[in-house]
């Protein structure tokens, strides 16, 4: 029986090693380093220098040090107040800007901004998405060539194949994380009220959607993006994030509030009742905002 092959980005942990340390056995120094007790490590290895100045005053919990596939060491320290780790805090002006966000597959997110009368998108078919597509094509090509010869290869060749595949997934995951960070930084800086549609990925995967659609749903990691945005909003009194059920928001006209049952997979929403026409994601983002405000029928 052949082992099941997993190509999901979330099922591969890109680490070479990890070790934990209890808080009483380490302390931060004034030289931006963590010093361990001499009895735990040799004298010349009892200190880990940090690449950036640490904003944590002291270590209050046990922590771990992880080594990634790229040879970088990552310090994982639990903190109660995430605001101390942020590079810049959003302005606390009197602005009342709000937006509705429609997450999707063709486009990562579509933002409807009624305050500034504009709409814009992140994760469209631009250079960044083409770069992600090249990564997935390289992974598919590498997996196809190596799986065809997998029964004939030695253990060393199998290990080399596995290591190379993990590195490709690691690079791809970093690209998605960078997209998440860019979008969240812009939203938090610009708006006071954010209504984010809750994408039900399980319904897509159980339906008749193709493999390409399911792959982009997994790659974009909408649930992870939603949790990051909620976590970023914690502690910000001026910022409110509301998660809204997005059912029927794409096929319902945001002008006359009647449904277009024949929308299907069309990119343009054309209302057969009032003649209103716009991009389907823009219509969905607007309805998500209206739904969170309690004026969606």
Secondary structure as GFF3:
##gff-version 3
##sequence-region A 1 297
A	DSSP	three_ten_helix	9	11	.	.	.	ID=ss1
A	DSSP	beta_strand	15	21	.	.	.	ID=ss2
A	DSSP	three_ten_helix	23	25	.	.	.	ID=ss3
A	DSSP	beta_strand	26	28	.	.	.	ID=ss4
A	DSSP	beta_strand	33	36	.	.	.	ID=ss5
A	DSSP	three_ten_helix	43	45	.	.	.	ID=ss6
A	DSSP	beta_strand	47	49	.	.	.	ID=ss7
A	DSSP	beta_strand	63	68	.	.	.	ID=ss8
A	DSSP	beta_strand	73	77	.	.	.	ID=ss9
A	DSSP	three_ten_helix	82	85	.	.	.	ID=ss10
A	DSSP	beta_strand	98	103	.	.	.	ID=ss11
A	DSSP	beta_strand	109	113	.	.	.	ID=ss12
A	DSSP	beta_strand	118	122	.	.	.	ID=ss13
A	DSSP	alpha_helix	127	148	.	.	.	ID=ss14
A	DSSP	three_ten_helix	150	152	.	.	.	ID=ss15
A	DSSP	alpha_helix	155	190	.	.	.	ID=ss16
A	DSSP	beta_strand	193	198	.	.	.	ID=ss17
A	DSSP	alpha_helix	201	206	.	.	.	ID=ss18
A	DSSP	alpha_helix	211	220	.	.	.	ID=ss19
A	DSSP	alpha_helix	222	233	.	.	.	ID=ss20
A	DSSP	beta_strand	240	245	.	.	.	ID=ss21
A	DSSP	beta_strand	268	270	.	.	.	ID=ss22
A	DSSP	beta_strand	277	279	.	.	.	ID=ss23
A	DSSP	alpha_helix	280	292	.	.	.	ID=ss24
###
